[in-house]
């Protein structure tokens, strides 16, 4: 675990150069939200939470990544006994913005890039029924994401509507840290 500081109860979810030399494809996925990076963070969070229930800090910088892996981390953070603070530097985009919402305290550095959107999905199948099933599942994940965002937004803006949120998510939408905080995210 090169991304954990047990003494200071800090984890880093940021681009890193792995010890062993990896090929270009492997390097591109070592720091995005994926099964590998999330299991690494979950292990670190588990270690820190088992040691004590003192606050845990996550330092975050990522373009986002895979829905399933990100939701595993989102759900895992919600189970911790420790207060979790995530501070975002540089990039906090896509799935990263959803993971951020699971934390007890959310901090955006003044020059971070905050981007929300519906994301993208791709599926390879030659059977139309499989494609239809995949499209329905993608709609369900969009609803889960909308629910996570709207709950945080309504903490600050009680009359904010789903329609307004859906319009905001339609395309890649970059918010300044000030705009994201003002929105409630």
Residue pairs with C-beta under 8 A, 6 or more apart in sequence:
1 40
1 43
1 44
1 47
2 16
2 19
3 11
3 12
3 13
3 14
3 16
3 40
3 41
3 44
4 10
4 11
4 12
4 44
4 47
4 48
5 11
6 47
6 48
6 51
8 57
9 48
9 54
9 55
9 56
9 57
9 82
10 56
10 57
10 58
10 59
11 41
11 44
11 45
11 48
11 56
11 57
11 58
11 59
12 58
12 59
13 31
13 37
13 41
13 58
13 59
13 60
13 61
13 62
14 31
14 59
14 60
14 61
14 62
14 89
14 90
15 30
15 31
15 61
15 62
16 30
16 31
18 26
18 27
18 30
22 30
29 36
29 37
30 36
30 37
31 37
31 62
32 62
32 63
32 64
32 65
32 66
33 62
33 64
33 65
33 66
33 69
33 70
33 73
33 94
33 95
33 96
33 99
34 65
34 66
34 69
35 66
35 68
35 69
37 65
37 69
38 69
38 70
38 72
38 73
41 58
41 73
42 72
42 73
42 76
45 56
45 58
45 76
45 77
45 80
45 84
48 56
48 82
49 56
49 80
49 81
49 82
52 82
53 81
53 82
54 82
55 82
55 83
55 84
55 85
56 80
56 82
56 83
56 84
56 85
57 84
57 85
57 86
57 87
58 84
58 85
58 86
58 87
58 103
59 86
59 87
59 89
60 86
60 87
60 88
60 89
60 92
60 96
60 99
60 100
61 88
61 89
61 90
61 91
61 92
62 91
62 92
62 93
62 96
63 91
63 93
63 94
63 96
64 70
64 93
64 94
64 95
64 96
64 97
64 115
64 119
65 94
65 95
65 96
66 95
67 95
67 119
67 141
69 95
70 95
70 96
70 98
70 99
71 98
71 144
73 99
73 102
74 98
74 99
74 101
74 102
74 148
75 102
77 84
77 99
77 102
77 103
78 102
83 104
83 105
84 102
84 103
84 104
84 105
85 103
85 104
85 105
85 106
85 107
86 99
86 100
86 103
86 105
86 106
86 107
87 107
87 108
87 109
88 96
88 100
88 106
88 107
88 108
88 109
88 112
88 114
89 109
89 112
90 109
90 111
90 112
90 113
91 112
91 113
91 115
92 100
92 108
92 112
92 113
92 114
92 115
93 113
93 114
93 115
93 116
94 115
94 116
94 117
94 119
95 119
97 114
97 115
97 116
97 180
97 185
98 145
98 148
98 149
100 106
100 185
101 148
101 149
101 151
101 152
101 185
106 185
108 114
108 177
108 180
108 181
109 177
110 177
111 177
112 177
113 174
114 174
114 175
114 176
114 177
114 179
114 180
114 185
115 172
115 173
115 174
115 175
116 149
116 168
116 169
116 173
116 175
116 185
117 169
117 170
117 171
117 172
117 173
118 142
118 145
118 169
118 170
119 145
121 134
121 138
123 130
123 131
123 134
125 131
125 134
145 169
146 162
146 165
146 166
146 169
149 165
149 169
149 185
150 160
150 162
150 165
152 184
152 185
153 160
153 165
153 183
153 184
153 185
154 160
154 184
155 184
156 182
156 183
156 184
157 183
157 184
160 184
175 183
175 185
